[in-house]
C-alpha cells in the first residue's frame, strides 16, 4: 500500500459507487467480496468474517472492513483496499468497525 491516503485510516467502508457516482456491478458484489473472507461452520452454514461484512451505507451496497484486520491479516486488508482502488470505488474512512 503505497498511497498515503489509504494508509492514513484503519476501519473503512467500500461503497458500491465509483468516483463518478456510477453503481458498481454486479449487484451482489458486496456479498461476493465479503464471501472471499468467510468460513463455513460445522453446521455447513457460511459465516462472514467478524472483520469484513456486507451491508448498506446511506442506501448503497457496501462492505464494512474492521481495522483490526490490518493487524491480523495485512494481506487481506491490502487486498480489500486494492479491490476498491482498482475498481475506482468510493471509500469512507475513519468509521466504526463492522456492524
C-alpha positions as CSV (number, residue, x, y, z in Angstrom):
1,X,0.0,0.0,0.0
2,X,1.9,3.0,-1.2
3,X,-0.9,5.5,-1.3
4,X,-0.5,7.7,1.8
5,X,-4.3,8.5,1.9
6,X,-5.2,4.8,2.0
7,X,-2.6,4.2,4.8
8,X,-4.0,7.0,7.0
9,X,-7.1,5.2,8.3
10,X,-8.0,2.0,9.9
11,X,-11.6,0.9,9.6
12,X,-13.3,1.8,6.4
13,X,-16.4,1.2,4.2
14,X,-16.1,0.3,0.5
15,X,-19.2,1.8,-1.3
16,X,-20.8,0.4,-4.4
17,X,-20.3,3.6,-6.2
18,X,-17.4,4.7,-8.5
19,X,-15.7,8.0,-8.0
20,X,-18.1,9.3,-10.7
21,X,-21.2,8.1,-8.8
22,X,-22.0,5.1,-11.0
23,X,-23.3,2.0,-9.4
24,X,-20.8,-0.9,-9.2
25,X,-22.0,-4.2,-10.8
26,X,-22.8,-7.0,-10.3
27,X,-25.5,-6.1,-7.8
28,X,-24.2,-8.8,-5.4
29,X,-20.6,-7.6,-5.4
30,X,-20.6,-6.9,-1.6
31,X,-21.7,-10.4,-0.7
32,X,-19.1,-11.9,-3.1
33,X,-16.3,-9.7,-1.8
34,X,-17.2,-10.5,1.8
35,X,-17.6,-14.2,1.0
36,X,-14.0,-14.4,0.0
37,X,-13.0,-13.9,3.6
38,X,-15.9,-16.0,5.1
39,X,-15.8,-19.5,6.6
40,X,-18.1,-22.5,6.8
41,X,-19.1,-23.5,10.3
42,X,-19.7,-27.1,11.4
43,X,-23.4,-26.6,10.6
44,X,-22.3,-26.1,7.0
45,X,-23.6,-22.5,7.0
46,X,-21.4,-19.7,5.8
47,X,-20.4,-17.2,8.3
48,X,-18.8,-13.8,7.4
49,X,-15.6,-12.8,9.0
50,X,-16.1,-10.7,12.1
51,X,-13.8,-8.2,10.3
52,X,-15.5,-7.9,6.9
53,X,-19.2,-7.8,6.2
54,X,-21.6,-6.7,3.5
55,X,-24.1,-4.1,4.4
56,X,-25.8,-0.8,3.5
57,X,-24.4,2.7,3.8
58,X,-26.7,5.6,3.1
59,X,-28.8,3.4,0.8
60,X,-25.9,2.0,-1.1
61,X,-24.4,-1.5,-1.1
62,X,-21.2,-1.5,0.9
63,X,-18.6,-3.7,2.5
64,X,-17.6,-2.8,6.1
65,X,-13.9,-3.5,7.0
66,X,-12.8,-3.5,10.6
67,X,-9.4,-2.0,11.0
68,X,-8.3,-4.9,13.3
69,X,-8.0,-6.9,10.0
70,X,-5.0,-4.8,9.2
71,X,-3.1,-6.2,12.2
72,X,-4.4,-9.8,11.9
73,X,-4.2,-10.3,8.1
74,X,-2.3,-7.5,6.4
75,X,-2.6,-9.2,3.0
76,X,-6.4,-9.4,3.2
77,X,-6.6,-5.8,4.4
78,X,-4.4,-4.7,1.4
79,X,-6.5,-6.9,-1.0
80,X,-9.7,-5.1,0.0
81,X,-8.1,-1.7,-0.4
82,X,-6.6,-2.7,-3.8
83,X,-10.1,-4.0,-4.9
84,X,-11.6,-0.6,-4.1
85,X,-8.8,1.3,-5.8
86,X,-8.7,-1.0,-8.9
87,X,-12.5,-0.7,-9.4
88,X,-12.5,3.1,-8.7
89,X,-14.9,2.6,-5.7
90,X,-15.5,5.2,-3.1
91,X,-14.1,4.6,0.3
92,X,-15.5,6.1,3.5
93,X,-12.7,6.1,6.1
94,X,-12.4,6.6,9.8
95,X,-15.7,4.8,10.5
96,X,-16.8,2.4,13.2
97,X,-16.0,-1.3,12.9
98,X,-18.1,-3.9,11.2
99,X,-21.8,-3.7,12.4
